[in-house]
Amino acid sequence: MLSRRTLLTSAVGGLIAAGAAPAFAGARRVLHVRPGDSVQAAVDTVDGPGWTIVVHPGTYREVVNVPAEKGELTIRGATRDPRAAVIVYDNANGTKKPDGTTYGTAGSATFTSAAAGLTVRDLTLANDWLRADHPDITGTQAVAAYTYGDRTRFENVRLLAHQDTLFVDTTALDLFDRQYFRHCYIEGDVDFVFGRATAVFEDCHFHTLQRDVTFTPKGMVFAPSTARTNPHGILAVRSRITSGAEDGAYKLARPWVPSYETTAWPSLVVRDSWIGSGIDPVAPYTNMRDAYPWQTMRFHEYANSGPGAVISVPENRPQLTVEEAAGHTPRTYLGDWRPYGRP
């Protein structure tokens, strides 16, 4: 674990002694993490808003937890290549802790953040737990990133896992925390983008994995659990969906109505996106539980293209009108927060 002295640098790269103030007004507070160091140790060092943690190329096999008091924090790779710096671990829902209990879905996450104003960019966050290696475990959800702070921004980030790769949540059931993902690559198989946050994905790439199973569907991309009172759930715009599986093996989405919030009214809009042949074009949606049929949820598409976006059975692919689509944009979802850098 790094000491504070080896972690803390000023904007001009000089080391600052433990506990010392920056040598000049306006100095940036930057922590550098290199192979053999701990990203969590850098997070623990942060003592106020405005810090940046720079993760240098290498693989960091650890669990990272950013608590709520570490707000307005940036964690970024030292290069623009998100493959260069990888944070990875291998807990699953059913993995046992030292005390004999299991981690649960949220607890399985490699990266967790409750901090408002978090920015993550130019990194890979992964959970490399594999079902085949653990046939005795039935809780196979294994999360790469679990985020539940308002104004969370991910840019040029790779999120890799299988089931439940990215959990976009909120800090409380009566809050509608906003999250924004741009130029991100997200792969998985079952419900691998899920949760109740207001989450916008712009210019992102979703990739469904091959699974060695005989049944179909092999999985689903999205599983929103939006609160009934929230007009905005998950929005994917100008994105693309590809697959490593055979044609039609995956569904685009299914609704998740959690047992702890049975009033949820899942909302998903996929618009102006390219959908590949891995998504079933005839019936792209399915149910998670028969008590909550997808047809009663807020599932819509608009102006999509590609072989997986063909509208052959119109009632199976609800479409927004032009007028309705105007209300489903990054601006309308994110309100006064403008992380996308343009009006």
Secondary structure, 3 states (H helix, E strand, C coil): CCCHHHHEECCCCCECCCCCCCCCCCCCEEEEECCCCCHHHHHHHCCCCCEEEEECCEEEECCEEECCCCCCCEEEECCCCCCCEEEEECCCCCCECCCCCECHHHHCCCEEECCCCCEEECCEEEECCCHHHCCCCCCCCCCCEEECCCCEEEECCEEECCCCCEEECCCCCCCCCEEEEECCEEEECCCCEEECCEEEEECCEEEECCCCCCCCCCEEEEEECCCCCCCCCEEEECCEEEECCCCCCEEEECCCCCCCCCCCCCEEEEECCEECCCECCCCCECCCCCCCCHHHCEEEEECCECHHHCCCCHHHCCECCHHHHCCCCHHHHHCCCCCCCCC
